Amino acid sequence: MRLETALLPLISLASASAISSWHDKAAHETYHDGATYRIPTVHESAVLARRILDIEKIGTLSTVFPEGGHTTENRPSDVGGSPIGLPDYFANCEPDTGNPTILELPIATSFKNVQAGSNISLSLRWHAPYKHWYSVASVPRFNLVGYLEEFTDEEVKSENIAACFVKKHPDAAAWLPGNRIHVSKWVRFVVQEMYWIGGFGDRAYIGWIPLEEWQSVTRDEIEKARLPGEGSPWSSWMAWFGLADNKQEMLEL
């Protein structure tokens, strides 16, 4: 027992040294040979964000609790004015606009808060399909600020909203509008502002993306873009370290 106790600090020190050595190599290796990173432009970042919107299907809706109590909820009195973020389904059913489609259940907390006057935002992140360890801090994520707008019955039919949404979320078929479980309705999240974190600041754009850039992204750009982890794992890691071929920079940022 004494020997094991004596060895623990040495083992911890060795492990910490190995991790530190790997991290330093990952963080600085490309600088030793004079390599530099090309930070994506605002528009390129908007394209990647729109691709994330197209591929992902679950985001975090952030709202603020209203002040005061509520007759039908056992809500603590001191949470009024406090923010809350909850995961929710979305789908890109209006791809030309960049406005996510959401199936609103008025009974849900996020939508109750909106009904009480809260602002709302939607946060998304890219879930890279790596099979090995990677730094989540290097993965693109962003936040959309906007408001909810109900679809008209004509829009729901003409844009085939239900089929689009259920394709992304088959289980949601149980609570589509008209179901016997909960009242629900189709709403679009109308984007007004967008904040982007592309990854580490020395190789990715971090900041606000103008609405016109978000809306001007074309379908062709979205389909040609590649996020970290898409394509071959090796080329993605080369891009992560700033060693990607210039011709592939836009495709594998």
C-alpha positions in Angstrom: 0.0 0.0 0.0 2.9 2.4 0.8 4.6 1.6 -2.5 1.3 2.3 -4.4 0.8 5.5 -2.5 4.3 6.6 -3.3 3.9 5.9 -7.0 0.7 7.8 -7.5 2.3 11.2 -7.7 4.8 9.9 -10.2 2.1 8.3 -12.3 0.0 11.5 -12.3 3.1 13.5 -13.2 3.9 11.2 -16.1 0.4 11.3 -17.4 0.2 15.1 -17.1 3.5 15.4 -18.9 2.4 13.1 -21.8 -0.9 15.1 -22.2 0.9 18.4 -22.0 3.5 17.2 -24.6 0.7 16.1 -27.0 -1.3 19.3 -26.6 1.8 21.5 -27.1 2.6 19.5 -30.3 -0.9 19.8 -31.6 -1.1 23.5 -30.8 2.3 24.6 -32.0 3.7 22.1 -34.5 2.5 23.9 -37.6 4.1 27.1 -36.4 7.6 25.6 -36.3 7.7 25.2 -40.0 6.3 28.6 -40.7 2.8 27.4 -41.7 0.0 29.9 -41.3 -3.8 29.5 -41.2 -6.3 31.2 -43.5 -9.2 32.3 -41.5 -12.5 31.8 -43.5 -14.3 34.9 -44.6 -17.6 36.0 -43.1 -19.5 34.6 -46.2 -17.6 31.3 -46.0 -18.6 31.1 -42.4 -22.2 31.8 -43.3 -22.1 28.9 -45.8 -20.8 26.5 -43.2 -23.5 27.7 -40.7 -26.2 27.1 -43.3 -24.8 23.6 -43.9 -25.0 22.9 -40.2 -28.6 24.0 -40.3 -29.2 21.7 -43.2 -27.6 18.6 -41.6 -28.3 18.9 -37.9 -31.8 18.5 -36.4 -31.6 19.3 -32.7 -30.8 22.7 -31.2 -31.2 24.6 -28.0 -33.9 27.1 -27.6 -33.1 29.8 -25.0 -35.8 31.9 -23.4 -36.3 33.9 -20.2 -38.8 33.0 -17.4 -41.4 35.8 -16.9 -41.5 37.7 -13.6 -44.1 36.7 -11.1 -45.9 33.4 -10.3 -48.0 31.2 -12.6 -51.4 29.7 -11.6 -50.8 26.4 -13.4 -47.1 25.9 -12.6 -45.3 25.1 -9.5 -42.4 27.4 -10.5 -40.0 28.9 -7.9 -40.7 32.6 -7.4 -37.1 33.6 -7.8 -36.6 32.3 -11.4 -38.3 35.2 -13.0 -35.9 36.9 -15.4 -33.6 33.9 -15.4 -32.7 32.3 -18.8 -33.3 28.7 -19.6 -32.0 26.7 -22.5 -33.8 23.5 -23.6 -33.2 21.1 -26.5 -35.8 21.0 -29.2 -36.4 19.6 -32.7 -36.0 21.7 -35.8 -35.8 21.0 -39.6 -34.6 23.0 -42.5 -37.9 23.0 -44.4 -37.5 26.4 -46.0 -34.0 26.0 -47.3 -34.0 29.2 -49.4 -34.7 31.4 -46.5 -32.5 30.1 -43.7 -35.4 30.1 -41.3 -35.6 26.8 -39.3 -39.0 25.1 -39.0 -40.2 24.2 -35.5 -43.1 22.1 -34.3 -44.4 24.2 -31.4 -46.1 22.6 -28.4 -47.6 25.6 -26.4 -47.4 23.4 -23.3 -43.6 23.4 -23.5 -41.6 25.8 -21.3 -39.8 27.5 -24.1 -43.0 28.4 -25.9 -44.8 29.4 -22.6 -42.0 31.9 -22.0 -42.3 33.3 -25.5 -46.1 33.6 -25.0 -45.3 35.6 -21.8 -43.1 38.0 -23.8 -39.7 36.4 -23.8 -37.1 36.8 -26.6 -35.9 33.6 -28.1 -32.7 32.3 -29.6 -31.7 29.0 -31.2 -28.2 27.5 -30.7 -26.7 24.9 -33.0 -23.4 23.0 -33.1 -21.8 20.7 -35.5 -21.5 17.1 -34.3 -18.4 16.0 -36.1 -18.5 12.3 -37.1 -15.0 11.5 -35.8 -14.5 8.0 -34.4 -11.5 9.2 -32.4 -11.0 11.9 -29.8 -11.2 15.5 -30.9 -11.5 18.9 -29.2 -15.1 20.1 -29.0 -13.7 23.6 -28.7 -12.6 23.3 -32.4 -16.1 22.5 -33.7 -18.2 25.2 -35.3 -21.3 26.4 -33.4 -23.6 29.4 -33.6 -26.6 31.2 -32.2 -29.6 32.5 -34.1 -31.6 35.4 -32.6 -35.1 35.9 -34.0 -38.8 35.3 -33.4 -41.5 32.7 -34.0 -44.0 33.1 -36.8 -46.9 30.7 -37.4 -47.2 29.1 -40.8 -50.5 29.5 -42.6 -52.4 26.4 -43.6 -51.7 27.1 -47.2 -47.9 27.3 -46.5 -48.0 24.1 -44.6 -49.5 22.3 -47.6 -47.6 24.0 -50.4 -44.2 23.6 -48.8 -45.0 20.1 -47.5 -43.9 21.0 -44.1 -45.1 18.0 -42.2 -43.4 15.5 -44.5 -40.2 17.5 -44.4 -40.2 17.6 -40.6 -41.1 13.9 -40.1 -38.3 12.9 -42.4 -35.9 14.4 -39.9 -37.9 13.4 -36.8 -40.0 10.2 -37.5 -41.2 10.1 -33.9 -42.7 13.6 -34.2 -45.5 12.1 -36.3 -47.2 11.3 -33.0 -47.7 15.0 -32.1 -48.3 16.7 -35.4 -51.1 19.3 -35.4 -54.4 17.6 -34.9 -53.1 14.8 -32.7 -54.9 13.7 -29.6 -52.0 14.1 -27.2 -51.1 17.8 -27.3 -52.0 21.0 -29.1 -49.3 21.8 -31.6 -48.6 24.1 -34.5 -46.0 24.8 -37.2 -43.8 27.9 -36.7 -40.8 29.3 -38.5 -37.9 30.7 -36.5 -37.4 34.0 -38.4 -33.7 34.8 -38.1 -32.8 38.4 -37.3 -29.2 38.1 -36.0 -26.6 35.4 -36.1 -23.4 34.9 -34.0 -20.8 32.4 -35.2 -17.9 30.6 -33.4 -16.1 28.7 -36.1 -13.6 27.0 -33.8 -10.2 28.2 -32.5 -9.7 31.9 -33.1 -6.4 31.5 -34.9 -8.0 29.5 -37.7 -11.7 30.3 -37.7 -13.9 33.4 -37.9 -15.6 34.3 -34.6 -18.2 37.1 -34.6 -21.5 38.4 -36.0 -22.6 37.4 -39.5 -24.8 40.0 -41.2 -28.3 38.8 -42.0 -27.8 39.5 -45.7 -24.8 37.1 -45.7 -26.9 34.4 -44.0 -29.8 34.8 -46.5 -27.6 35.1 -49.6 -26.1 31.6 -49.3 -27.1 29.4 -52.2 -28.1 25.8 -52.3 -25.0 25.1 -54.5 -22.7 26.6 -51.9 -24.3 24.5 -49.1 -23.9 21.3 -51.0 -20.3 21.9 -52.0 -19.2 23.0 -48.5 -17.6 20.4 -46.1 -17.5 20.7 -42.3 -14.7 19.3 -40.1 -15.0 15.5 -40.2 -16.9 15.3 -43.5 -14.9 13.5 -46.2 -11.7 11.6 -45.2 -10.7 11.9 -41.6 -7.1 12.6 -42.6 -7.9 15.6 -44.8 -10.1 17.0 -42.1 -7.4 16.8 -39.5 -4.9 18.3 -42.0 -7.4 21.2 -42.5 -7.7 21.5 -38.7 -3.9 21.9 -38.4 -3.9 24.5 -41.2 -2.2 22.2 -43.8 -5.0 21.7 -46.2 -4.5 22.2 -49.9 -5.5 25.8 -50.8 -8.0 24.3 -53.4 -9.8 22.5 -50.6 -9.9 25.3 -48.0 -13.5 26.1 -48.7 -14.6 22.5 -48.9 -12.9 21.3 -45.7 -12.6 24.3 -43.3 
